[in-house]
Amino acid sequence: MMILQVNQLSKSFGADTILNNIKLEVRNRDRIAIVGRNGAGKSTLLKIIAGQLSYEKGEIIKPKDMTMGYLAQHTGLDSKLTIKEELLTVFDHLKAMEKEMRTIEEKMAAA
């Protein structure tokens, strides 16, 4: 089963052609890698497929119920935390609530 098909895709930024007549097919069990030098258009292609960028020519065919996302390699995140630590920060409010509950439990046990 075809899960993604890109036909004759072209993208330019001003006078600079970044992608020209790109063809790509991804089937259900395929594992792919997009490899190229810096500035070759890898991220641009992925952003187009994810719907974050427009393109001048070509077509992208995928199932209607399929959604695709793009996680940028440079997020602008300025943190000293590891990726795991950064992701866990969304639970900081729950950790604070748990700490407060433990304090209340200790007070109740002492009474």
N, C-alpha and C positions, 0 to 999 in steps of 0.2 A: 504494500500500500504506500502510495506517495504521500508524504506529510508536508513537503515543501518543494516548490518548483519556482525557480527564478529564470526568466527568459529575456535575453537581450537587454539587460538592465544597464542603464547609463546614468551617470551623475557627474555634474560639473559644479565647481565653485568659481564663478566668474569665467575667466578664459581657461582655467585649469581643469582639464578633464581628469577626474579621479577614478571613475569606473566606466568602462566602455564595453558594451555587448557581453556582459557577464551572464553565464549560464550555470545553473546549479540545480541539482536534483538530490533530495534527501528522502530515502525510503524509511519505512517503519523501524527496521533494525539496524540501520546505518549508524556508524560512528564516524564523525568527520572532524577535521582540523582545518582551520583557515590560517595559512602560513604565508608570510611575506615580509619584506623589509619595512622599516618604519616609514610611514607616509604612503604606503601602497594602497590604502583604502579599506583595510580589514574592518576597522571599527565603523567606518562609514557604511559598509555593506551590512553589518550587523544592526546598526541603528535603522537603516532603511527597512530591513526585514522585520524589525520590531515595531515599525510604524512611527519612529521618532524623527525620521528625516524623510523629505520628499525626494523624488527622482524625476528625471526628465523623460526617460524613455524606457519601455519594457513593461513587464508584468510580473507580479508575485502571486502565486497560486498556493493556497493552503486551505485546509478544511475550515468551515465556518465556525465550528465550535472550538478551534484551537487558538490559544492566545500565546504570544511570545513576548518575552521581556529582554531587557538589556541591562546588565550591571556594568557600569563604567569602571574602567581600570583605575582611573584617577577620580576619586569622589570629592576631593577637596577637604576631606576629613583631616583635621589637625588634632591628633590624639596620641598620647603616650601609651594607650592601652593596646592590648593584642586585639585581633579581630573578634575572638570569642568574648573577651571582656567587654568590648564595645557593644556587641550584640546583646549581652546580658544586662546592659544598663537599662533596657526597657523594663526590667523587673525591679528597679531600685525602689519604687514605691511599695511593692509587695514585700521586699526585704525589710524595709523600715516598719511596715505593719507587723511582720513576724517578730521583729526585735521588740516592739512595744508589747505584743502579746506575751512574749517570754517574761518581760519585766513584770507585767500584771500577774502572770502565773506564779512567779516567785513571791510577790507580795501576798497573794492569796494563800500560798503554802505556809508562809511565815505567820499568818494571822491565827 
